Amino acid sequence: MRFILSVPPSINQLYKSGYNKRTGKQMWYKSEIGNAWQEEALWELKRQAKGHSVNNNFDTVYITYCYNDRRRRDIDNGIKLTLDILVKAGLLKDDSQITFLQVQKTIGKKSYCMIELL
């Protein structure tokens, strides 16, 4: 199965820190940007999977991040969020079932994240 999503936010945009009002300890939480991307990606995955029989026993995942600019980015920046949304959408039982993961990044005319499950 192949899916096309928007590029997930970078790790620097994904989490924010704050303080627990009750304990005063510093906490990390998902930012509004991270939550918005997850919600959009979840709906898009469900839309693209509609009408296909979904077998959540995939063990091979190919991810291609295509960017429309030449800024320097770490290749592993969006992997965690991408895999988590596949689990949340029910396409994977758990990301620990993956035995082969290939990730690549490229430059193109528009930004997107392509995911292939085998």
C-alpha positions as CSV (number, residue, x, y, z in Angstrom):
1,M,0.0,0.0,0.0
2,R,1.2,3.5,-0.8
3,F,0.2,6.7,1.0
4,I,1.1,10.4,0.3
5,L,1.0,12.8,3.3
6,S,2.3,16.2,4.1
7,V,5.8,16.2,5.6
8,P,5.7,15.9,9.4
9,P,7.0,18.7,11.5
10,S,10.6,18.6,12.7
11,I,11.4,17.3,16.2
12,N,12.2,20.9,17.2
13,Q,8.6,21.9,16.3
14,L,7.0,18.7,17.6
15,Y,7.5,19.1,21.3
16,K,7.2,22.0,23.7
17,S,8.2,22.2,27.4
18,G,6.1,23.5,30.2
19,Y,5.7,23.2,33.9
20,N,3.2,21.0,35.8
21,K,1.1,23.5,37.8
22,R,0.6,21.0,40.6
23,T,4.2,19.6,41.0
24,G,6.2,22.4,39.5
25,K,8.2,19.9,37.4
26,Q,9.2,20.5,33.8
27,M,7.1,18.4,31.4
28,W,7.3,17.8,27.6
29,Y,4.1,17.7,25.6
30,K,3.2,17.6,21.9
31,S,2.8,21.0,20.4
32,E,-0.2,22.4,18.5
33,I,1.7,21.9,15.3
34,G,2.4,18.3,16.1
35,N,-1.2,17.6,17.1
36,A,-2.5,19.4,13.9
37,W,-0.3,17.3,11.7
38,Q,-1.3,14.1,13.4
39,E,-5.0,14.8,13.0
40,E,-4.6,15.8,9.3
41,A,-2.4,12.8,8.6
42,L,-4.8,10.4,10.3
43,W,-7.7,11.6,8.2
44,E,-5.6,11.5,5.0
45,L,-4.5,7.9,5.7
46,K,-8.1,6.8,6.4
47,R,-9.2,8.5,3.2
48,Q,-6.5,6.9,1.1
49,A,-7.0,3.4,2.6
50,K,-10.8,3.5,2.0
51,G,-11.9,0.7,-0.2
52,H,-8.7,-1.3,0.3
53,S,-8.5,-4.4,2.5
54,V,-6.1,-3.3,5.3
55,N,-3.7,-6.0,6.5
56,N,-1.9,-4.6,9.5
57,N,0.8,-7.4,9.4
58,F,3.2,-5.3,7.3
59,D,6.9,-5.7,8.3
60,T,8.6,-3.6,5.6
61,V,8.2,0.2,5.4
62,Y,9.7,2.6,2.9
63,I,9.5,6.3,3.6
64,T,10.4,9.1,1.2
65,Y,10.5,12.7,2.4
66,C,10.5,15.1,-0.5
67,Y,11.2,18.7,0.1
68,N,10.7,21.7,-2.2
69,D,13.8,23.6,-0.9
70,R,17.4,22.8,-0.2
71,R,17.5,23.5,3.6
72,R,19.6,21.1,5.6
73,R,17.5,18.5,7.5
74,D,18.3,15.4,9.4
75,I,16.9,12.3,7.6
76,D,15.6,10.9,10.9
77,N,13.6,14.0,11.9
78,G,10.1,12.7,11.1
79,I,10.4,9.0,11.4
80,K,8.9,8.6,14.9
81,L,5.9,10.6,14.2
82,T,5.3,8.9,10.8
83,L,5.5,5.5,12.3
84,D,3.2,6.5,15.2
85,I,0.5,7.7,12.9
86,L,0.6,4.4,11.0
87,V,-0.1,2.6,14.2
88,K,-2.8,5.1,15.2
89,A,-4.5,4.7,11.8
90,G,-4.5,0.9,12.3
91,L,-2.2,0.2,9.4
92,L,0.4,-1.3,11.7
93,K,-0.3,-3.2,15.0
94,D,2.9,-1.8,16.5
95,D,6.0,-0.2,15.1
96,S,8.1,-2.9,16.8
97,Q,6.8,-5.3,14.1
98,I,8.8,-3.6,11.4
99,T,11.8,-5.7,10.4
100,F,13.0,-3.5,7.5
101,L,12.8,0.3,7.3
102,Q,14.2,2.4,4.5
103,V,14.1,6.2,4.6
104,Q,15.3,8.6,2.0
105,K,15.0,12.3,1.4
106,T,15.0,14.1,-1.9
107,I,14.3,17.5,-3.5
108,G,11.3,18.0,-5.7
109,K,8.8,20.6,-6.9
110,K,6.5,20.1,-3.8
111,S,7.0,18.8,-0.3
112,Y,5.4,15.4,0.6
113,C,5.9,12.2,2.6
114,M,5.4,9.0,0.7
115,I,4.9,5.8,2.7
116,E,4.9,2.3,1.2
117,L,3.9,-0.7,3.3
118,L,4.8,-4.2,2.2
